[in-house]
Amino acid sequence: MKNLIKYCLMAAFMFAAFSSNAFADMKLPAPQTSGGMGLFDALDRRSSVAGGDFSTAPITNEELSTVLWAATGLNRGGKGWTVPMAKGQEPYCNVYVAGENGVFL
């Protein structure tokens, strides 16, 4: 059953990726790259929640921009990448975002 769900999700992503809007860019504001909570405060406040306790409210474009900036790994200026790399090549991780406006890479 888990494999069936996985394949259905994969098919949905592929269908969305090849739809007519597949190559449209999404413009996001600049990410928040300073301020915010410190590492030790974040660790102190970290807690687990039941699966149904997450907010269902959509995230803002500002929040999405900041999360994607962190996820790309190119977030240290000229100091290098913060995600796994192989033989000095750009990271091999792709980040997909699925939302009301489509699926984006």
HELIX and SHEET records of a PDB file:
HELIX    1   1 LYS A    2  ALA A   17  1                                  16    
HELIX    2   2 LEU A   39  ARG A   45  1                                   7    
HELIX    3   3 GLY A   51  ASP A   53  5                                   3    
HELIX    4   4 ASN A   61  THR A   72  1                                  12    
HELIX    5   5 GLY A   77  LYS A   79  5                                   3    
SHEET    1   A 2 VAL A  97  GLY A  99  0                                        
SHEET    2   A 2 GLY A 102  PHE A 104 -1                                        
END                                                                             
